[in-house]
Amino acid sequence: MKRNCSKSSVRFDANRCELDSHADTVVAGSNFVMLEDTGKSVTVSGFTSQVGEVKSIPVASCATLYTCPSTGIRYTLVCHQSLYFGDKLSGNPSLLNPNQLRLNGIGVFDTPKQFDSGSSHSLVAGELTIPLDLQGVCSGFESRKPTDRELEECPRIDLTSDLEWEPGSDFLARREADAITRNGYYVKASAQK
């Protein structure tokens, strides 16, 4: 069976963060600034060997600025243990790994409302709820590069932990297996706010 793919009508937005469980680490693009370099770097490869590799991508703490649409309050969202691409990712959204956020206590409710009317389709970080929208099939939100002044003055929310992130580790897989052993596969889903 052959599948013909035409050019998508979905535009890619550099001022956007999108949830992507296949990106095993937060990928900070042109809507982020680097706050602190860990001194480590990685080689990143695509979903196929034909895409090639990008070498020496710094692992860093990075920040983007989010403006709450209902209050107008601006927040500095910090992602530690991120792959900092900066302008190398120009024209494309930054990517947020949902489990990296969840491990830091961020509520990730990524089911669109059309599939679950009880879903908030949002990220929840303490008192802040970030509503998600869809571009094509990808859930995300708008953000931009913060200024130095905004970094100093705006409330800060850490979306990810500054503890070392090892996406190749079996840590989360073991925890999931333990949860299934304790609770079984069919657990009633908790209500989302």
Summary of the structure (lengths in Angstrom):
residues: 193
radius of gyration: 17.5
end to end distance: 42.9
largest distance: 56.0
contacts: 490
relative contact order: 0.22
helix: 15%
strand: 37%
